[in-house]
Amino acid sequence: MEVMLFLAAGVLVGYLSRSKATFLMGAGIAAMWSLYLLIFLLGVSVGANDAAIRAFGRLGWQAFVLCTGGILGSILVSCVVSRMFFD
């Protein structure tokens, strides 16, 4: 529920400040670097977990296939949506 409240608050702030392009540009850059930091910290957390490292050989291919499928599916859907609504 907290995540949804933060998201709603962000939408409200973005809506109210949409005329200030410099603020929104800075927010986008900050969000990108925050995401990079979260991904890095996730990697550190996985690397520090002995059980995850031991199981990586077994689960690595499954994870690779699932991630690749998810990425390819996202690209396909975004292309379809882009052509339907933005072309």
Phi and psi restraints in degrees (range 20) as a CNS / XPLOR table:
assign (resid 1 and name C) (resid 2 and name N)
       (resid 2 and name CA) (resid 2 and name C) 1.0 -61.5 20.0 2
assign (resid 2 and name N) (resid 2 and name CA)
       (resid 2 and name C) (resid 3 and name N) 1.0 -40.2 20.0 2
assign (resid 2 and name C) (resid 3 and name N)
       (resid 3 and name CA) (resid 3 and name C) 1.0 -61.5 20.0 2
assign (resid 3 and name N) (resid 3 and name CA)
       (resid 3 and name C) (resid 4 and name N) 1.0 -43.6 20.0 2
assign (resid 3 and name C) (resid 4 and name N)
       (resid 4 and name CA) (resid 4 and name C) 1.0 -65.4 20.0 2
assign (resid 4 and name N) (resid 4 and name CA)
       (resid 4 and name C) (resid 5 and name N) 1.0 -37.5 20.0 2
assign (resid 4 and name C) (resid 5 and name N)
       (resid 5 and name CA) (resid 5 and name C) 1.0 -65.7 20.0 2
assign (resid 5 and name N) (resid 5 and name CA)
       (resid 5 and name C) (resid 6 and name N) 1.0 -42.4 20.0 2
assign (resid 5 and name C) (resid 6 and name N)
       (resid 6 and name CA) (resid 6 and name C) 1.0 -64.4 20.0 2
assign (resid 6 and name N) (resid 6 and name CA)
       (resid 6 and name C) (resid 7 and name N) 1.0 -40.3 20.0 2
assign (resid 6 and name C) (resid 7 and name N)
       (resid 7 and name CA) (resid 7 and name C) 1.0 -62.4 20.0 2
assign (resid 7 and name N) (resid 7 and name CA)
       (resid 7 and name C) (resid 8 and name N) 1.0 -46.1 20.0 2
assign (resid 7 and name C) (resid 8 and name N)
       (resid 8 and name CA) (resid 8 and name C) 1.0 -62.8 20.0 2
assign (resid 8 and name N) (resid 8 and name CA)
       (resid 8 and name C) (resid 9 and name N) 1.0 -40.3 20.0 2
assign (resid 8 and name C) (resid 9 and name N)
       (resid 9 and name CA) (resid 9 and name C) 1.0 -64.1 20.0 2
assign (resid 9 and name N) (resid 9 and name CA)
       (resid 9 and name C) (resid 10 and name N) 1.0 -40.3 20.0 2
assign (resid 9 and name C) (resid 10 and name N)
       (resid 10 and name CA) (resid 10 and name C) 1.0 -64.5 20.0 2
assign (resid 10 and name N) (resid 10 and name CA)
       (resid 10 and name C) (resid 11 and name N) 1.0 -40.2 20.0 2
assign (resid 10 and name C) (resid 11 and name N)
       (resid 11 and name CA) (resid 11 and name C) 1.0 -62.3 20.0 2
assign (resid 11 and name N) (resid 11 and name CA)
       (resid 11 and name C) (resid 12 and name N) 1.0 -42.6 20.0 2
assign (resid 11 and name C) (resid 12 and name N)
       (resid 12 and name CA) (resid 12 and name C) 1.0 -63.8 20.0 2
assign (resid 12 and name N) (resid 12 and name CA)
       (resid 12 and name C) (resid 13 and name N) 1.0 -46.7 20.0 2
assign (resid 12 and name C) (resid 13 and name N)
       (resid 13 and name CA) (resid 13 and name C) 1.0 -63.2 20.0 2
assign (resid 13 and name N) (resid 13 and name CA)
       (resid 13 and name C) (resid 14 and name N) 1.0 -42.8 20.0 2
assign (resid 13 and name C) (resid 14 and name N)
       (resid 14 and name CA) (resid 14 and name C) 1.0 -62.0 20.0 2
assign (resid 14 and name N) (resid 14 and name CA)
       (resid 14 and name C) (resid 15 and name N) 1.0 -40.3 20.0 2
assign (resid 14 and name C) (resid 15 and name N)
       (resid 15 and name CA) (resid 15 and name C) 1.0 -65.6 20.0 2
assign (resid 15 and name N) (resid 15 and name CA)
       (resid 15 and name C) (resid 16 and name N) 1.0 -43.8 20.0 2
assign (resid 15 and name C) (resid 16 and name N)
       (resid 16 and name CA) (resid 16 and name C) 1.0 -71.9 20.0 2
assign (resid 16 and name N) (resid 16 and name CA)
       (resid 16 and name C) (resid 17 and name N) 1.0 -24.5 20.0 2
assign (resid 16 and name C) (resid 17 and name N)
       (resid 17 and name CA) (resid 17 and name C) 1.0 -112.2 20.0 2
assign (resid 17 and name N) (resid 17 and name CA)
       (resid 17 and name C) (resid 18 and name N) 1.0 23.7 20.0 2
assign (resid 17 and name C) (resid 18 and name N)
       (resid 18 and name CA) (resid 18 and name C) 1.0 -67.1 20.0 2
assign (resid 18 and name N) (resid 18 and name CA)
       (resid 18 and name C) (resid 19 and name N) 1.0 -18.1 20.0 2
assign (resid 18 and name C) (resid 19 and name N)
       (resid 19 and name CA) (resid 19 and name C) 1.0 -81.8 20.0 2
assign (resid 19 and name N) (resid 19 and name CA)
       (resid 19 and name C) (resid 20 and name N) 1.0 -11.9 20.0 2
assign (resid 19 and name C) (resid 20 and name N)
       (resid 20 and name CA) (resid 20 and name C) 1.0 -97.1 20.0 2
assign (resid 20 and name N) (resid 20 and name CA)
       (resid 20 and name C) (resid 21 and name N) 1.0 88.2 20.0 2
assign (resid 20 and name C) (resid 21 and name N)
       (resid 21 and name CA) (resid 21 and name C) 1.0 -63.8 20.0 2
assign (resid 21 and name N) (resid 21 and name CA)
       (resid 21 and name C) (resid 22 and name N) 1.0 -34.1 20.0 2
assign (resid 21 and name C) (resid 22 and name N)
       (resid 22 and name CA) (resid 22 and name C) 1.0 -67.5 20.0 2
assign (resid 22 and name N) (resid 22 and name CA)
       (resid 22 and name C) (resid 23 and name N) 1.0 -37.9 20.0 2
assign (resid 22 and name C) (resid 23 and name N)
       (resid 23 and name CA) (resid 23 and name C) 1.0 -63.0 20.0 2
assign (resid 23 and name N) (resid 23 and name CA)
       (resid 23 and name C) (resid 24 and name N) 1.0 -45.0 20.0 2
assign (resid 23 and name C) (resid 24 and name N)
       (resid 24 and name CA) (resid 24 and name C) 1.0 -66.6 20.0 2
assign (resid 24 and name N) (resid 24 and name CA)
       (resid 24 and name C) (resid 25 and name N) 1.0 -36.4 20.0 2
assign (resid 24 and name C) (resid 25 and name N)
       (resid 25 and name CA) (resid 25 and name C) 1.0 -63.7 20.0 2
assign (resid 25 and name N) (resid 25 and name CA)
       (resid 25 and name C) (resid 26 and name N) 1.0 -44.4 20.0 2
assign (resid 25 and name C) (resid 26 and name N)
       (resid 26 and name CA) (resid 26 and name C) 1.0 -65.1 20.0 2
assign (resid 26 and name N) (resid 26 and name CA)
       (resid 26 and name C) (resid 27 and name N) 1.0 -36.6 20.0 2
assign (resid 26 and name C) (resid 27 and name N)
       (resid 27 and name CA) (resid 27 and name C) 1.0 -66.6 20.0 2
assign (resid 27 and name N) (resid 27 and name CA)
       (resid 27 and name C) (resid 28 and name N) 1.0 -38.4 20.0 2
assign (resid 27 and name C) (resid 28 and name N)
       (resid 28 and name CA) (resid 28 and name C) 1.0 -65.1 20.0 2
assign (resid 28 and name N) (resid 28 and name CA)
       (resid 28 and name C) (resid 29 and name N) 1.0 -42.3 20.0 2
assign (resid 28 and name C) (resid 29 and name N)
       (resid 29 and name CA) (resid 29 and name C) 1.0 -66.2 20.0 2
assign (resid 29 and name N) (resid 29 and name CA)
       (resid 29 and name C) (resid 30 and name N) 1.0 -42.8 20.0 2
assign (resid 29 and name C) (resid 30 and name N)
       (resid 30 and name CA) (resid 30 and name C) 1.0 -62.9 20.0 2
assign (resid 30 and name N) (resid 30 and name CA)
       (resid 30 and name C) (resid 31 and name N) 1.0 -39.9 20.0 2
assign (resid 30 and name C) (resid 31 and name N)
       (resid 31 and name CA) (resid 31 and name C) 1.0 -65.0 20.0 2
assign (resid 31 and name N) (resid 31 and name CA)
       (resid 31 and name C) (resid 32 and name N) 1.0 -40.2 20.0 2
assign (resid 31 and name C) (resid 32 and name N)
       (resid 32 and name CA) (resid 32 and name C) 1.0 -63.0 20.0 2
assign (resid 32 and name N) (resid 32 and name CA)
       (resid 32 and name C) (resid 33 and name N) 1.0 -47.3 20.0 2
assign (resid 32 and name C) (resid 33 and name N)
       (resid 33 and name CA) (resid 33 and name C) 1.0 -68.9 20.0 2
assign (resid 33 and name N) (resid 33 and name CA)
       (resid 33 and name C) (resid 34 and name N) 1.0 -32.5 20.0 2
assign (resid 33 and name C) (resid 34 and name N)
       (resid 34 and name CA) (resid 34 and name C) 1.0 -65.0 20.0 2
assign (resid 34 and name N) (resid 34 and name CA)
       (resid 34 and name C) (resid 35 and name N) 1.0 -39.6 20.0 2
assign (resid 34 and name C) (resid 35 and name N)
       (resid 35 and name CA) (resid 35 and name C) 1.0 -64.7 20.0 2
assign (resid 35 and name N) (resid 35 and name CA)
       (resid 35 and name C) (resid 36 and name N) 1.0 -42.8 20.0 2
assign (resid 35 and name C) (resid 36 and name N)
       (resid 36 and name CA) (resid 36 and name C) 1.0 -59.0 20.0 2
assign (resid 36 and name N) (resid 36 and name CA)
       (resid 36 and name C) (resid 37 and name N) 1.0 -42.4 20.0 2
assign (resid 36 and name C) (resid 37 and name N)
       (resid 37 and name CA) (resid 37 and name C) 1.0 -64.3 20.0 2
assign (resid 37 and name N) (resid 37 and name CA)
       (resid 37 and name C) (resid 38 and name N) 1.0 -42.5 20.0 2
assign (resid 37 and name C) (resid 38 and name N)
       (resid 38 and name CA) (resid 38 and name C) 1.0 -63.6 20.0 2
assign (resid 38 and name N) (resid 38 and name CA)
       (resid 38 and name C) (resid 39 and name N) 1.0 -41.4 20.0 2
assign (resid 38 and name C) (resid 39 and name N)
       (resid 39 and name CA) (resid 39 and name C) 1.0 -64.7 20.0 2
assign (resid 39 and name N) (resid 39 and name CA)
       (resid 39 and name C) (resid 40 and name N) 1.0 -42.1 20.0 2
assign (resid 39 and name C) (resid 40 and name N)
       (resid 40 and name CA) (resid 40 and name C) 1.0 -61.2 20.0 2
assign (resid 40 and name N) (resid 40 and name CA)
       (resid 40 and name C) (resid 41 and name N) 1.0 -45.8 20.0 2
assign (resid 40 and name C) (resid 41 and name N)
       (resid 41 and name CA) (resid 41 and name C) 1.0 -65.6 20.0 2
assign (resid 41 and name N) (resid 41 and name CA)
       (resid 41 and name C) (resid 42 and name N) 1.0 -33.1 20.0 2
assign (resid 41 and name C) (resid 42 and name N)
       (resid 42 and name CA) (resid 42 and name C) 1.0 -63.3 20.0 2
assign (resid 42 and name N) (resid 42 and name CA)
       (resid 42 and name C) (resid 43 and name N) 1.0 -42.3 20.0 2
assign (resid 42 and name C) (resid 43 and name N)
       (resid 43 and name CA) (resid 43 and name C) 1.0 -62.2 20.0 2
assign (resid 43 and name N) (resid 43 and name CA)
       (resid 43 and name C) (resid 44 and name N) 1.0 -41.4 20.0 2
assign (resid 43 and name C) (resid 44 and name N)
       (resid 44 and name CA) (resid 44 and name C) 1.0 -62.3 20.0 2
assign (resid 44 and name N) (resid 44 and name CA)
       (resid 44 and name C) (resid 45 and name N) 1.0 -43.6 20.0 2
assign (resid 44 and name C) (resid 45 and name N)
       (resid 45 and name CA) (resid 45 and name C) 1.0 -62.9 20.0 2
assign (resid 45 and name N) (resid 45 and name CA)
       (resid 45 and name C) (resid 46 and name N) 1.0 -43.9 20.0 2
assign (resid 45 and name C) (resid 46 and name N)
       (resid 46 and name CA) (resid 46 and name C) 1.0 -67.2 20.0 2
assign (resid 46 and name N) (resid 46 and name CA)
       (resid 46 and name C) (resid 47 and name N) 1.0 -41.2 20.0 2
assign (resid 46 and name C) (resid 47 and name N)
       (resid 47 and name CA) (resid 47 and name C) 1.0 -64.3 20.0 2
assign (resid 47 and name N) (resid 47 and name CA)
       (resid 47 and name C) (resid 48 and name N) 1.0 -29.3 20.0 2
assign (resid 47 and name C) (resid 48 and name N)
       (resid 48 and name CA) (resid 48 and name C) 1.0 -82.8 20.0 2
assign (resid 48 and name N) (resid 48 and name CA)
       (resid 48 and name C) (resid 49 and name N) 1.0 -11.6 20.0 2
assign (resid 48 and name C) (resid 49 and name N)
       (resid 49 and name CA) (resid 49 and name C) 1.0 -90.6 20.0 2
assign (resid 49 and name N) (resid 49 and name CA)
       (resid 49 and name C) (resid 50 and name N) 1.0 109.5 20.0 2
assign (resid 49 and name C) (resid 50 and name N)
       (resid 50 and name CA) (resid 50 and name C) 1.0 -60.5 20.0 2
assign (resid 50 and name N) (resid 50 and name CA)
       (resid 50 and name C) (resid 51 and name N) 1.0 -40.8 20.0 2
assign (resid 50 and name C) (resid 51 and name N)
       (resid 51 and name CA) (resid 51 and name C) 1.0 -63.7 20.0 2
assign (resid 51 and name N) (resid 51 and name CA)
       (resid 51 and name C) (resid 52 and name N) 1.0 -39.8 20.0 2
assign (resid 51 and name C) (resid 52 and name N)
       (resid 52 and name CA) (resid 52 and name C) 1.0 -67.0 20.0 2
assign (resid 52 and name N) (resid 52 and name CA)
       (resid 52 and name C) (resid 53 and name N) 1.0 -39.5 20.0 2
assign (resid 52 and name C) (resid 53 and name N)
       (resid 53 and name CA) (resid 53 and name C) 1.0 -67.4 20.0 2
assign (resid 53 and name N) (resid 53 and name CA)
       (resid 53 and name C) (resid 54 and name N) 1.0 -40.5 20.0 2
assign (resid 53 and name C) (resid 54 and name N)
       (resid 54 and name CA) (resid 54 and name C) 1.0 -65.3 20.0 2
assign (resid 54 and name N) (resid 54 and name CA)
       (resid 54 and name C) (resid 55 and name N) 1.0 -36.4 20.0 2
assign (resid 54 and name C) (resid 55 and name N)
       (resid 55 and name CA) (resid 55 and name C) 1.0 -86.0 20.0 2
assign (resid 55 and name N) (resid 55 and name CA)
       (resid 55 and name C) (resid 56 and name N) 1.0 -3.6 20.0 2
assign (resid 55 and name C) (resid 56 and name N)
       (resid 56 and name CA) (resid 56 and name C) 1.0 -60.7 20.0 2
assign (resid 56 and name N) (resid 56 and name CA)
       (resid 56 and name C) (resid 57 and name N) 1.0 -40.4 20.0 2
assign (resid 56 and name C) (resid 57 and name N)
       (resid 57 and name CA) (resid 57 and name C) 1.0 -62.0 20.0 2
assign (resid 57 and name N) (resid 57 and name CA)
       (resid 57 and name C) (resid 58 and name N) 1.0 -38.3 20.0 2
assign (resid 57 and name C) (resid 58 and name N)
       (resid 58 and name CA) (resid 58 and name C) 1.0 -74.5 20.0 2
assign (resid 58 and name N) (resid 58 and name CA)
       (resid 58 and name C) (resid 59 and name N) 1.0 -44.4 20.0 2
assign (resid 58 and name C) (resid 59 and name N)
       (resid 59 and name CA) (resid 59 and name C) 1.0 -93.5 20.0 2
assign (resid 59 and name N) (resid 59 and name CA)
       (resid 59 and name C) (resid 60 and name N) 1.0 -10.2 20.0 2
assign (resid 59 and name C) (resid 60 and name N)
       (resid 60 and name CA) (resid 60 and name C) 1.0 -58.6 20.0 2
assign (resid 60 and name N) (resid 60 and name CA)
       (resid 60 and name C) (resid 61 and name N) 1.0 -45.8 20.0 2
assign (resid 60 and name C) (resid 61 and name N)
       (resid 61 and name CA) (resid 61 and name C) 1.0 -68.3 20.0 2
assign (resid 61 and name N) (resid 61 and name CA)
       (resid 61 and name C) (resid 62 and name N) 1.0 -39.7 20.0 2
assign (resid 61 and name C) (resid 62 and name N)
       (resid 62 and name CA) (resid 62 and name C) 1.0 -61.4 20.0 2
assign (resid 62 and name N) (resid 62 and name CA)
       (resid 62 and name C) (resid 63 and name N) 1.0 -46.4 20.0 2
assign (resid 62 and name C) (resid 63 and name N)
       (resid 63 and name CA) (resid 63 and name C) 1.0 -62.9 20.0 2
assign (resid 63 and name N) (resid 63 and name CA)
       (resid 63 and name C) (resid 64 and name N) 1.0 -40.6 20.0 2
assign (resid 63 and name C) (resid 64 and name N)
       (resid 64 and name CA) (resid 64 and name C) 1.0 -61.6 20.0 2
assign (resid 64 and name N) (resid 64 and name CA)
       (resid 64 and name C) (resid 65 and name N) 1.0 -45.8 20.0 2
assign (resid 64 and name C) (resid 65 and name N)
       (resid 65 and name CA) (resid 65 and name C) 1.0 -64.8 20.0 2
assign (resid 65 and name N) (resid 65 and name CA)
       (resid 65 and name C) (resid 66 and name N) 1.0 -43.8 20.0 2
assign (resid 65 and name C) (resid 66 and name N)
       (resid 66 and name CA) (resid 66 and name C) 1.0 -64.5 20.0 2
assign (resid 66 and name N) (resid 66 and name CA)
       (resid 66 and name C) (resid 67 and name N) 1.0 -43.4 20.0 2
assign (resid 66 and name C) (resid 67 and name N)
       (resid 67 and name CA) (resid 67 and name C) 1.0 -64.8 20.0 2
assign (resid 67 and name N) (resid 67 and name CA)
       (resid 67 and name C) (resid 68 and name N) 1.0 -44.8 20.0 2
assign (resid 67 and name C) (resid 68 and name N)
       (resid 68 and name CA) (resid 68 and name C) 1.0 -62.3 20.0 2
assign (resid 68 and name N) (resid 68 and name CA)
       (resid 68 and name C) (resid 69 and name N) 1.0 -43.1 20.0 2
assign (resid 68 and name C) (resid 69 and name N)
       (resid 69 and name CA) (resid 69 and name C) 1.0 -61.8 20.0 2
assign (resid 69 and name N) (resid 69 and name CA)
       (resid 69 and name C) (resid 70 and name N) 1.0 -41.7 20.0 2
assign (resid 69 and name C) (resid 70 and name N)
       (resid 70 and name CA) (resid 70 and name C) 1.0 -63.9 20.0 2
assign (resid 70 and name N) (resid 70 and name CA)
       (resid 70 and name C) (resid 71 and name N) 1.0 -42.1 20.0 2
assign (resid 70 and name C) (resid 71 and name N)
       (resid 71 and name CA) (resid 71 and name C) 1.0 -66.8 20.0 2
assign (resid 71 and name N) (resid 71 and name CA)
       (resid 71 and name C) (resid 72 and name N) 1.0 -47.1 20.0 2
assign (resid 71 and name C) (resid 72 and name N)
       (resid 72 and name CA) (resid 72 and name C) 1.0 -63.4 20.0 2
assign (resid 72 and name N) (resid 72 and name CA)
       (resid 72 and name C) (resid 73 and name N) 1.0 -39.1 20.0 2
assign (resid 72 and name C) (resid 73 and name N)
       (resid 73 and name CA) (resid 73 and name C) 1.0 -64.4 20.0 2
assign (resid 73 and name N) (resid 73 and name CA)
       (resid 73 and name C) (resid 74 and name N) 1.0 -40.4 20.0 2
assign (resid 73 and name C) (resid 74 and name N)
       (resid 74 and name CA) (resid 74 and name C) 1.0 -64.4 20.0 2
assign (resid 74 and name N) (resid 74 and name CA)
       (resid 74 and name C) (resid 75 and name N) 1.0 -41.8 20.0 2
assign (resid 74 and name C) (resid 75 and name N)
       (resid 75 and name CA) (resid 75 and name C) 1.0 -63.4 20.0 2
assign (resid 75 and name N) (resid 75 and name CA)
       (resid 75 and name C) (resid 76 and name N) 1.0 -43.8 20.0 2
assign (resid 75 and name C) (resid 76 and name N)
       (resid 76 and name CA) (resid 76 and name C) 1.0 -61.9 20.0 2
assign (resid 76 and name N) (resid 76 and name CA)
       (resid 76 and name C) (resid 77 and name N) 1.0 -48.1 20.0 2
assign (resid 76 and name C) (resid 77 and name N)
       (resid 77 and name CA) (resid 77 and name C) 1.0 -64.8 20.0 2
assign (resid 77 and name N) (resid 77 and name CA)
       (resid 77 and name C) (resid 78 and name N) 1.0 -40.2 20.0 2
assign (resid 77 and name C) (resid 78 and name N)
       (resid 78 and name CA) (resid 78 and name C) 1.0 -66.2 20.0 2
assign (resid 78 and name N) (resid 78 and name CA)
       (resid 78 and name C) (resid 79 and name N) 1.0 -35.3 20.0 2
assign (resid 78 and name C) (resid 79 and name N)
       (resid 79 and name CA) (resid 79 and name C) 1.0 -65.4 20.0 2
assign (resid 79 and name N) (resid 79 and name CA)
       (resid 79 and name C) (resid 80 and name N) 1.0 -43.6 20.0 2
assign (resid 79 and name C) (resid 80 and name N)
       (resid 80 and name CA) (resid 80 and name C) 1.0 -63.5 20.0 2
assign (resid 80 and name N) (resid 80 and name CA)
       (resid 80 and name C) (resid 81 and name N) 1.0 -46.6 20.0 2
assign (resid 80 and name C) (resid 81 and name N)
       (resid 81 and name CA) (resid 81 and name C) 1.0 -64.3 20.0 2
assign (resid 81 and name N) (resid 81 and name CA)
       (resid 81 and name C) (resid 82 and name N) 1.0 -40.7 20.0 2
assign (resid 81 and name C) (resid 82 and name N)
       (resid 82 and name CA) (resid 82 and name C) 1.0 -59.7 20.0 2
assign (resid 82 and name N) (resid 82 and name CA)
       (resid 82 and name C) (resid 83 and name N) 1.0 -45.3 20.0 2
assign (resid 82 and name C) (resid 83 and name N)
       (resid 83 and name CA) (resid 83 and name C) 1.0 -69.8 20.0 2
assign (resid 83 and name N) (resid 83 and name CA)
       (resid 83 and name C) (resid 84 and name N) 1.0 -33.3 20.0 2
assign (resid 83 and name C) (resid 84 and name N)
       (resid 84 and name CA) (resid 84 and name C) 1.0 -72.0 20.0 2
assign (resid 84 and name N) (resid 84 and name CA)
       (resid 84 and name C) (resid 85 and name N) 1.0 -40.0 20.0 2
assign (resid 84 and name C) (resid 85 and name N)
       (resid 85 and name CA) (resid 85 and name C) 1.0 -110.3 20.0 2
assign (resid 85 and name N) (resid 85 and name CA)
       (resid 85 and name C) (resid 86 and name N) 1.0 -20.2 20.0 2
assign (resid 85 and name C) (resid 86 and name N)
       (resid 86 and name CA) (resid 86 and name C) 1.0 -118.7 20.0 2
assign (resid 86 and name N) (resid 86 and name CA)
       (resid 86 and name C) (resid 87 and name N) 1.0 -1.8 20.0 2
